Amino acid sequence: MKITVVGTGNMGSAFTKQLSAAGHIVRVTGRDMEKAKALAAQFENAEAYPAAEALGDSDVVVLATAYPDAVAALQSLGDLIGKIVIDITNPLSADYMSLTIGHETSAGEEIAKAVPQAHVVKAFNTLFAQVLADGPTFADNQKGSVFVASDSERAKQTAITLAYSLGWNAVNAGGLINARYLEPLAGLNIYLGYGAGLGTSIAPVWLNK
């Protein structure tokens, strides 16, 4: 796939690494172009672009910014008509103990309202950057899960295909309204990692017997 990664922080860097390794063509952008260039230079299939040029002919946009910056970052790309936006953001408070937008909506839904011309899918938000960067295999050959929620079947299937291409299991989590479950799940994962001292090599997983 051709993919635009918006954000050059830990998650954006992890995505760029894994997408490039899987053979996807990656266009990287962020507020700091020098940082974007330095990130892209590390990987064979990645190139940095200013926001206005970053969309190009990408099939997918990975939104790897903080939630408060998400809408402005997307809008800076230009025409998003028909584009699939994978939203990995979590609207968590500074202490990670609450959702800044409450429980009657979600970051995914609010972003979808702000860019109605795009097809928004919630995915990858329950993973630590370290876990994403290290890949989907855990101890005892356990395979990690990516939870995927969207009102667009095309967006959902694209995100599932992308997760598979990176080696992850994918869980169809229904419509975008279920981002209201996935975002608090990310908060719990952060608590377990930091508050409970389990570290950042953990992730929630869905098991089948």
Secondary structure as UniProt FT lines:
FT   STRAND          2..6
FT   HELIX           10..21
FT   TURN            22..23
FT   STRAND          25..29
FT   HELIX           33..40
FT   TURN            41..42
FT   TURN            44..45
FT   STRAND          46..48
FT   HELIX           51..54
FT   TURN            56..57
FT   STRAND          60..63
FT   HELIX           67..75
FT   TURN            76..77
FT   TURN            81..82
FT   STRAND          84..87
FT   TURN            94..95
FT   TURN            100..101
FT   HELIX           107..114
FT   TURN            116..117
FT   STRAND          119..122
FT   TURN            125..126
FT   HELIX           129..134
FT   HELIX           139..141
FT   STRAND          145..150
FT   HELIX           153..165
FT   TURN            166..167
FT   STRAND          169..172
FT   HELIX           176..178
FT   HELIX           179..190
FT   HELIX           191..195
//
